[in-house]
Amino acid sequence: MYLQEFINIGVEVKNVSGEQKVRCPNCKKLGKEHWKDTCLSINTERGIYNCHKCSWKGTVKKFEKMREYTKPNKINMKNLSEKGRKFLNDRGITDEVIDRNKIVSSSDDRNVYFPYFKNGEFINYKKRGVDGKFFAQAKDAKPIIYNYDGVKGKEKIVICEGEIDSLSWEVAGVKWHTSVNMGAPNVGDKSIDKKLECLTTCYDVFDEASAIYIATDNDDNGRNLQQELIRRFGAEKCRIVDLRPFKDANEVLVAEGTESLRNRLKNAETPKVEGVFEVDDVIESMLDGFENGQERGTTTYIPQVDNAWTWRSGEVNIWTGYQNEGKSLFLNQLSTIKAYYDGWKFGVFSPENMPMKDFFNDLVEMYIGKSSDPYYKNNQMTKDEYLEAINFVKRHFFLIYPKKNFNLDSIFERAKFLVKTKGIRSLIIDPYNTVQHKMGRGEREDLYISRFMSELKRFAVDNKISVNLVAHQVTPQKDESGRYYKPDVNRIKGGGTFSDKADNVMFVWRPHRALDFSNTSVIFGSQKIKKQKLVGIPQEIENIEFNIKEQRYYFDGYSPFNDIDVQRCEKKQE
């Protein structure tokens, strides 16, 4: 039965059990004219409710019986022994602080007890081993923070994750110190709320304070607790005490003394909030840019192309054009040249280029400039050339092809793996329409594309790589002369949002294909360059020819692969 639970949320229950319709307290709260109508359906057996007029619905939570606590028994506790006192003295805790905090020993002298008081009443204790790192709390005692009475009503509080760390601050003259009662929960601990129940029972203390100094241990668990405390108390109220290179406050006390602790408290800083930055976060990079120049795009090794566009990490590039006009081949060629000269590695998602052997084989043929097929005997590469090219491709190109789905998260997961394990400098997604898109119900396509492009940009920036997206143009139309119109940023399939959110937009165009399919002349152009001072100037480059036999582009009769061929031969002779 959920009778009391419904009453707690303001529902006037008519009957003891079963389904029934009653007045909706939410309609009344909203000032609806119909609030006196019985429009709220409830089920007292299942605890569910649903209003048919204001859509207020949900499930009431079953009331849990309040936990009962017991006070710890003082039996077997005596004054602090010499062994216990020495244990604490060796850690820098003075006799004065020991006595003021009423620390005692167990009857067997194997443990020391740290009593927990609240409003002068003995509530709990922490038992710690003298000879080993053993911890235990009083059974069924109420969890509270250590030194509650010392921080109650204080404007400032320094919080640690252990009693000895807490007492170390008192040795340094800081009496408004406290500690969580069960230490820092392990990273990923699902029972974190239970482990930090002491914060809930003593929340009034932290609510009254204007500044909370967090001095947790300098390890993963300590940093995890630090973030949880910031989340609960609010970043604006918190200050982070830097204990590095030491593990905790007690180590600082023993190694450097009380003045060091006080200075660290004095120099505590407000925590960094994710997504909020200031100049200091990038000052070193800014000064480096001022002294040595900003990060510019790096060369394609083709002077004409460099004028229009260059490779730059952290940017999203759109490569567009009509189907089967060579935009993917053009991008792959630039990638191969970059791989050879600068050692760049590429992750490529290109399901259209399956099977895998065909994709890698195309790169091999481009690299050598000859066919790998015995059918073309007059233009077939040697086996040594074939193996040389395979080794080159193996070092620089990695194909992404998830088994289950092609959504962006799946692609990113594998690309991130390649960043970490292979050091890829660029991710190629070819083309956009092969990605399995997850549009929200009723989501407009342009809004989805905007979100998609934002995710690409974030990935590019976070991983410091160049992201290259191939996107087709809409069905080509012919001008008065019978040629296809030049590709345009606003005619990308999906709309102009692609170009709006991209850093750079390039096109590859065969202007004469509609009139003469055998004409292999190409025009390359950049239509949008966001950071022109660093990357290039939007322009068109003509006099580009595609050599079908070599599978290479020539620019005013020149191809960087000509120089690569010479260097390859020289290396063989060496």
Steps between C-alpha positions, in 0.01 A plus 500: 500500500624851414238702692745709704722551200215655300409721797863616519481639144169676562253248355164467681439124488132398497518125550738273682599287204472458127481739207315830543467849359568797724582869477844583364715712737722598208207650309415698813860614533502616136176691550303298245131584477411131517701430814192378686440230237593140583754476219779318687500120474684324783563141601562459870621143453770583243573857603454650153316817398411679176311825437305502175501879476840633614700179422633481857596137547744274676550249779506580870794367697421255776562657835796339671502454871751734656821327593556453871845568643658389826754680711840336528598324819793656688595170659854385425614860449762661725744788496751519218793265553864586443497286188193680363640842585832418333309382191337841471805702605706331228247642254540851631184507714587687823396396850289814532297412189476135605360584842265769372343252260474227769679230304529175697632146464328164490546269799733274302707802393475394136279790386435866563150644508401832345172598668233683300294756693196703399385780727717347772333160471706188420354372171758280324868407488763392253733221606842490337773240536828611652710223344319478169260691280176376652182712517157438648202704620264436790232254396162656410615842617375811323744615232611860558804705401805511724535804727140610443506734798822659374348603165141567605415862427837573340526707182794294377548123505789285381391144423725195467448128463658380826522594869880535513492732198227699672702527822806606299318822417433561869870460569549776242259724690191432288229382738215502243600164356293192430508168321257259339454198721567220252780644290480552126276256310675308226464632147186350349361393841122476450438534873658845515188656653512253787872554548442874523189489716685711757466798265123456495465478878717809545404702196403799717866557583603531136191696407586768758864527390601756239819320392587130501866408455535153348822325605444142386780255423711546191393174331219379274256434786583834659444687175174312451385609848611854419273511195209354698539765772509773236184358346318495833616832646529702179818614326443863602535405870792259469876555504754234400804450725800383298694239702737394222745335495383345826212256534312672780504778759678286758788429263534876442505558876770239564716599203467880491333609825204715599594807298483300178148385584388855576652627174324230301173600661572865422572417135196278449322572173145478378443175312494483126153449362473289188431713197609829658844637413705813549814643346724326754388164362660574164752771585802284412355418160414866440850616590649232277281624216610859565869412504512227238184554297158336518443144388469525123375249254776267379584444136335259258828503300305641207558879482174570316296309756685667789370836380143375537523265800751336734485225762419629851418299813178567689302590188212340310532500121218430256595343166215527254426441135285289275507123522786327318690821430802408710463690829583191707796419275621859525483490881669159513781631283559800725494262798754264342736788423464629858567152632818466296658836574374572853422153631132575560274205575135483400190326629252448218130413521398423142245218466453584131855385436441142602631234491796610711762360265372727221536810716855417605588388146387835357742674738777261395445578130490875563822480703691310231322653198451161337239225496517197728284295262681252267233592241698819438834330432651803331429714805524251785720574800760252614447284805767698686313821421175338609645390834665839551166676447317256729746576780449872445120474508519269802687766699278795409140394426250324725151409388206545740221252438284417805322165481167600654424860414640803324379772736726790591568379855623168366727675250634734768568209736729336245655826387585582863665159528708579192599838645628330816662192346611614153520875530274580205496868403185493290160331482329463163126425480410416141221577433251656741206289383670173606482600866202358686337817624299516823253781457269582787127450457369797304851649469550715190780389268682834515500494881630144497779589256593793724528262796693247289752763388541629856591148613758476220649832607519398865674175404747686279588750773512252789728261310700763308436340164374606159149366431407470133141432393409413142150624408329464163335778307134480399423361152703707251331735258640634174555859396429646156820354358410149615755490785414412856478800727795552731452329840380741764507498879126558510424203274644231727245226560346588835523876458726791578539406867803293401687806381370714785654274764813391311835673532584454135310386188677369189366366172631280219337555163531352153350790298501319163375158608143564382623583148798266474532220754856429386610852594681462830570866574417597856439821690570505872376781716448620853170683548525561873812539715416607853849607609646637179812647661598153618358253247456654153293731281180382326579457130482267201793310353491397137741313276460178697500173307426152622729232360283187478798271439687618809187585706663831586414870470738736322512873575632704205670178390652430844419238761673465838502128432765559235739613774384214723580251222854640471555483876368145512745392231789673677418322824503164320844571355633585843 
